[in-house]
Amino acid sequence: SYLGQKGIMTKVYFNPVHLTKFYRRQLGCKRGLLPITEDISEQVLTLPMYPGLSKAEMDYIAGTVLRFFRR
């Protein structure tokens, strides 16, 4: 991936609530119940975000994302 090549770790991660263990067990929810939610969940990009992230790192990440969309 573009960001990975620039040293920025990313992950496509969003767990739809209806697919969590509780909802699957208690309500019988299954994949396919909310197809739009499930589709979007596979497209959400998670960027690095943690308390120790420096301003310089934030600027680098934001700038790299902007450059990707401007090309």
C-alpha positions as CSV (number, residue, x, y, z in Angstrom):
1,S,0.0,0.0,0.0
2,Y,1.0,3.6,-0.5
3,L,1.0,4.4,3.2
4,G,2.8,1.2,4.1
5,Q,5.6,2.1,1.6
6,K,5.9,5.5,3.4
7,G,6.3,3.7,6.8
8,I,2.8,4.4,8.0
9,M,1.0,1.4,9.5
10,T,-2.7,1.2,8.6
11,K,-5.4,-1.3,9.1
12,V,-8.9,-1.7,7.7
13,Y,-10.7,-2.2,10.9
14,F,-14.3,-1.6,12.0
15,N,-16.2,-4.4,13.7
16,P,-19.9,-4.0,13.1
17,V,-21.8,-4.2,16.4
18,H,-24.2,-6.8,15.1
19,L,-21.3,-9.2,14.5
20,T,-19.9,-9.0,18.0
21,K,-20.0,-12.1,20.2
22,F,-22.9,-10.8,22.3
23,Y,-25.2,-10.0,19.4
24,R,-24.4,-13.2,17.6
25,R,-25.1,-15.3,20.8
26,Q,-28.0,-13.3,22.3
27,L,-29.8,-12.2,19.1
28,G,-28.6,-14.7,16.5
29,C,-27.2,-11.9,14.3
30,K,-25.2,-13.2,11.3
31,R,-23.1,-11.9,8.5
32,G,-25.4,-10.6,5.7
33,L,-27.9,-9.1,8.1
34,L,-26.7,-5.6,7.5
35,P,-24.8,-5.8,4.2
36,I,-24.2,-2.0,3.8
37,T,-22.7,-1.8,7.3
38,E,-20.6,-4.9,6.6
39,D,-19.3,-3.5,3.3
40,I,-18.4,-0.1,4.9
41,S,-16.7,-1.9,7.8
42,E,-14.2,-3.3,5.3
43,Q,-13.4,0.1,3.9
44,V,-12.7,2.2,7.0
45,L,-9.0,2.9,7.2
46,T,-7.5,3.2,10.6
47,L,-4.4,5.5,10.8
48,P,-1.9,5.5,13.7
49,M,-3.4,7.2,16.7
50,Y,-2.0,6.9,20.2
51,P,-0.9,9.2,23.1
52,G,2.8,9.1,22.3
53,L,2.4,10.2,18.6
54,S,4.5,13.3,18.2
55,K,3.4,16.4,16.3
56,A,6.0,15.7,13.7
57,E,4.6,12.2,13.2
58,M,1.1,13.6,12.9
59,D,2.2,16.1,10.4
60,Y,4.0,13.4,8.4
61,I,0.9,11.1,8.4
62,A,-1.5,13.9,7.5
63,G,0.8,15.2,4.7
64,T,1.3,11.8,3.3
65,V,-2.4,11.1,3.2
66,L,-3.0,14.5,1.5
67,R,-0.3,13.8,-1.1
68,F,-1.9,10.4,-1.9
69,F,-5.3,12.1,-2.7
70,R,-3.7,15.0,-4.7
71,R,-1.8,12.7,-7.1
